[in-house]
Amino acid sequence: MYRRPRRAGAALRQRAVISRPAPATAPAQDSPAPHAPAPHAPAPHVPAPGGPSPREAAPTVPVPAAPAPHALGDTMSDRARSLLVPVADPEAPHPAPAAAGPVLPGRPDADRPAVRAPGEQPGIEGGPPCRWCSTPNRPDRHYCVRCAMPLAETGGAAAPGPAPWWRRLFGGRRRETPWAGDRPRLRRVFDRIGTWITLAVVVTVAVLGFVYLPDGVRAALDHFARRAPVAPDRIAASRSYPDHEPKLAFDKRSNTWWGPGVSQSGQGEWIEADFSEPTRLLDVIITPGVSAKADKIGESALPHHVTATITGRDGKVTTRRLTLDQGAGGQRRPFRVGEVTKVRFTVESSHAASADKQVALAEIEFFGPSNANRS
């Protein structure tokens, strides 16, 4: 875009005045100008001081007439117009093209279903006809196959009855077509395997719970039950040392003891407690040695491994192996058995056994559930 300079008119006028030729005012060549020195002429006469100056003495030369104002203005205007360059009118700038956005790839149009003529269609039997276009449909459809109108108001065939249990167990395929939006989740092979594994685990837990649930409930009750001492009705032993009968091991005193009167470990010697009525036992406390005091612990051998033979109400015999520590005082061991009629303790090995010592038991105490738990 070109713009017109601010002082173009003044510049053009000055250029026109400068470039305009001066008028011919020189005198004819044959007559020299007045008072002009001729070539090779002597020097002009210089007047005396005090006389008239050369400018005053020189004759007046007429000045040529200036052109008319309107003629000069027309010439300058024409020259200015010839120097002007035509400039086109300013136009509004074109907006920048918008950046191209992302474009989705082309998708082919789905083929439209072929239009079916109303009436019976081959291969469909027993289906309800559509009340809009009279097209028969399969019994398991909810919408017309031709016009997609709902078939619920057409009074179609009655819903089929439930499938047998073996078909439902193995995932039968004869099911009603689900409604749109209620499609079932796609099941794969691993899903079916996981289902069978879960079913097997649930069945196993149910069987084990049915078998062991009573014992588990009883064990929980015994764990939180309050304990109470239980005394046997009859006491016997394999042999006894004089003045140390087996009943001294159940007299609730820790300074009396039972001993078989045999040196070394006393392996195979036993002491037995009988109950006239079946009794439930929870714990047993055994005090080894001749006393509960620590200063008398070295006077006898101390039982180490003891085998408890338990006879139940039904005559069933079970065994428990008890391991005792080498120390003074009573040692509590869990002894949870139910409906007991007889308990025998057999010495298998002893601590600090020697030829001049015999094994000894200061006290044996039984504990069962307290009657206060039932109230």
Order of alpha helices (4+ residues) and beta strands (2+ residues): alpha-alpha-alpha-alpha-alpha-beta-beta-beta-beta-beta-beta-beta
